[in-house]
Amino acid sequence: MKTLVLANQKGGVGKSAVATLLAHHLRRAGRRVLALDLDHQGNLSSVLQRSGRPLVASVTADLLLTQAQVDVPAEPFVLVPAADPLLWLERQPAQHTPFARNLRAFLRARAGRFDVCIVDTNPNPDIRLIAALASADFVLSPIQLNQEAIDGVRGLLHHPRVGVHKIRVLLNPALQLVGLLPVMVEATPFQRANFAEIVRHHQSLLIPLTDKPGEFAFIPKRSAVAEAQASGDLLWEMKKTAARDAWAEIEPTMRRLAEIVDPQEQRHVA
């Protein structure tokens, strides 16, 4: 099992939407998917539960950090939902070691049951995020094309507690940065200029979509995505032409991310 953490120290950047799209895409491709929601706001939990696709575990995500032995069913698609105690963990001043140890042990014990684990995280750099990054194989950072995102790239890499470089040195040398994933992308002069700025300064952090230079993974801003999040529907199953068109734009990025986190050949859809 490979574990992918979605992380950004700014809220409202579309992490949960990306996590939802990727979880459904992986399941559609036949992967066994485990989804963990470590954000007390529970956006990923809400959307996946509305979809009715995953089995919702009887345990909640906070227990994966606070208890040494927690189990979930061996089903093809399982969600460990958020819960209010996660907010207590945000305020917990204790050292991260026991929490990271518990989460890492849980993931290792489930390694034979699932192919991919997707972890949605809170924006605050607290012990939940540290424990997730200390236990993961990959980290992906959805960003919006604005100045705050450009300025935040340094924090992603060099934050004194949860920067990728710090986590690699002290806690998890195997952690790989998948890269930056622009989301809610619009073909406006403002966004084009900001994207060009990111390419100029951080091209190595973008995710190549094809072998052609200048083609990078992204998620466009489409009303159908917001509608699917609100209803729990899957884009490719919605009757609206706009939804199917949106999925046609998004699918190459989902396919590329799936290849990175789980490079084995696509299985038949279950």
Beta strands, then each sheet from edge to edge (+ up, - down):
strand 1: 2-6
strand 2: 33-37
strand 3: 55-56
strand 4: 77-80
strand 5: 116-120
strand 6: 138-144
strand 7: 176-183
sheet 1: 3+ 4+ 2+ 5+ 1+ 6+ 7+
end
